[in-house]
């Protein structure tokens, strides 16, 4: 009887551990959902990485057809020519441009970097590409 209970307990523990292992997988980024996650570049409508974020996981050729999401002041506004600061939670370097499809002036944003945009890029960004 003790052996049977021990085996059932061991089997139950194995099921619990298996369920925890499956549920504890790495978080995946959901691009353009208004939540900056690992592996994403966040462009903010206000300085100091404040208010709504436009979160990119993959390139975007033209910000004009996108909007900031969430319940913040900038929600529903386009990030095109409306970005004041950034934060990179990605491991790749991102190149951002003042015009769509890699046109205009460009600058690079490095992994882990956070800052306000300089006057050349302040409220001027229109496209972004990871390297």
Secondary structure, DSSP 8 states (H G I E B T S, - for coil): -HHHHHHHHHHHHHHHHHHHHHHT------TTSS---TT-EEEEEETTTEEEEEEESS-BS-GGG----SSSTTTTS--TT---EEEE-SSS-EEEESSSTT-S-EEEE-TT-EEE--TTTTTT--EEEE-
